[in-house]
Each structure stands twice: as structure tokens, then as C-alpha cells.
Amino acid sequence: MADAARAVETVWRIESARLIAGLARSTRDLSLAEELAQEALEAALRQWPEEGVPRNPGAWLMAAGKRRAIDGFRRSRMIDQKHRELADGLEPVNASVEAEIEAAIDDEIGDELLALIFTACHPMLATEARVALTLRLIGGLSTEEIASAFLSSESTIAQRIVRAKRTLAKAEVAYEVPRGAERDARLSSVLEVIYLIFGEGYSPASDDSWTRPALCEEAIRLGRILAGLTPDDAEVHGLLALMELQASRLPTRIAPDGTPVLLLDQDRSRWDRFLMQRGLKSLAIAEGFAAPSGPYTLQAAIAACHARALTPEATDWRRIAAHYDALLDTLLSPVVALNRAVARAMAFGPATGLALVDEIMADGRLDDYHLLFSVRGDFLTKLGRIEEARAALLRAADLARSTRERELMTERAAALA
């Protein structure tokens, strides 16, 4: 029974987003789709321990969800109405509601997950709502994790998600991949969403682990689908390159005892060479376009500098610093400014980096960001200002969002004492 329960949990993690996407396309009601998916999960928890795990558990969950959708339509006396909605634009046929739902879920438009991302990124929603909704549905993240990613409050994120669902339901938005000009207009938001999903896998906001490789894999899969749909967009290839290059380092980011391993301390012989080569190939495609490089392509170029360096000492920090200069011109972000400070410190010395960090601190937008104080502590340590460094690291520990990060900062401060 325990094995069956674990199987249900595993299948749910893999299939929940696709299940919600398929049900949302058929019912055209996002909240209802989530409810139906949860009911299917509850049915699996009841039946699988007794009957065994089905050969195709994802299909079983989808079938269970569809059956509940059909039953719900019948109970609410809306069979005819839903039939007309699902068959809109088709010749009248003598088909059951079940057949119409099957047709809607097996729509020819393509990948259901990608369709749901584009739906969540509909221009009628604010950008913050698009990202939060998609992270919730596709990434399966809690509102707390999303709030952490946005440096926002949990209640704010929850309100965004609820309002977004209501807006989409009221407008009866079609759950499909948009075409032509509409697709191009919504593409930048989709890129942002996919990278945030990847980021939650690469550096999770929660305490449970330092990485969630399945999320990284899903984001890369969606990135490759998107690259196939929009082969002439440089930033799509740039994003894909960035994710592949960063993911190539996943095997070395965590030590056997579960502690994080910083980039310069990682065993580069264990980096995934296959992913690295794919990332470099995607970057070459992105940089082959005539237009100036966008933010994802520039970040991928930075990751490529690390990938090409066989040892930490061989890293071309001056080139990385130049990429960060260009990135900051394109993407005005205090976090980018902080990363630029690190790069320039590596290229030109810790005093240069500390001056830039102090400028960021004066801005005030990263007052609650633990990595700002961690970086400052590192620069102060290298400059021999030990007491100031300890104070900065202890402040970083106070602000850290995970237990492991808090312990790491505390240990660094203690080592200085």
C-alpha cells in the first residue's frame, strides 16, 4: 500500500500539469480543471493501493478527470450547452459529450502544457499574474515558493492567482497555442515564465532540497518545444542555451553531505558535457541573428564563458564583466548589478566589487536580499576587514530563506572569528 501511495505521488508530480491542461482545454474553466484533477488524484489514492498501479497511470488520471467532468455537466443540466461550446465551429454530429471532451483534449494544436502556458500569459492579465499563475499550474509551486521567487508576500501572490483565474474564466479564453502576431506579442512573457520554472528547479525557494532537477528538465523541454515553434527568434534560442548550460552544472552543485558547492569549487570534470555542447550550439544559433543580443542570450554567453574554462583560473572574467555591462544596459535589475559587481571584482579586484556593492546598498532595493550581504562579506574578507565581514555574513544568515543557506552563512561568519 505504501508503494502504491508513493507511485500516486510520483505520477502526480509528473502528470498534474498535463492533466490540468487537458481538462482546462475541454472544460474551458481553469478552476474546474484543477478541481477535477484533484478528484482524479483522490480516486487514485483510493483505488491504486487495492487494484494496483495501472500500466499507464497518466492516462488513468486523465480518464478519471474526464469522467468527472462529464458527470458534472450532466448533474448541472448543461449537456447541450457544453456540447455546443465544445463543438463550436464544427458540423453538427450525433456525438456524445464524452466524445466531444475526448476531441477537445486530443486537439491538434500541440503540447497541452505549452498551450496552458500561453493561456496563463494572456495579455489581458498583468505580467505578474501571468508568471504567478503559470508557476502555480505548470511548475506545481506553492504560493509561498512563488512569493519567495518574487520577493513578494504570499497573500499578494495568492490574490494574483485567484484574480487571474477569474479573468480567464469570465473571458472564456481558449486553451490553445496562439498563432501569428498574437503569439509573437505573448512570447516574451512565456520566456520569462519558463526561465522562472527553471530557476525554481536550479535554486529552489523551499528548504527541502538545493535542486529540483525535474523542474529544470521540464523547463528545458518546454524551451525546446518553443524553439521548434519559433525558430527565427534569437531570444528563444538564447533562453534554451542558458538553461542547458546552467543545467550542465547540476551534478556538481551539491556535495555528498547535501551542502551547496560554489561554482569555482565544483569538479568540472563531472559537468554534463552533452548538455554543455547542446547549450553552446543553441547559443551559436542565438548569436547568429543580426539583432543585438537580448538578456537571455547575454546570460547564456556568460554561462558559456564558465563552460569553456577547463579550470576556474582559466575563466575569462574580463569578458564576463563586459557581458554583464551589456546585460545591465538591457535589463535594469539590482540583482544583475550585484552579479556584475562579482564579475568585476574577479576581473579587477575586491575593492572594485565592494564599491559597486555599496552603490547597490545605497539604492535600497535589495535591503532584504541575503546574497547582497553574503557578497559584501566575501569582498570585505578578501580586503582584510574581518569584523565588518562577519557582521555582513551574520546579516546574510538572518535574511536567508532556507535553513541550509542560513547554516552556511553562519559557518562562514564563525570561521572568521
Disulfide bonds with the S-S distance in Angstrom:
none
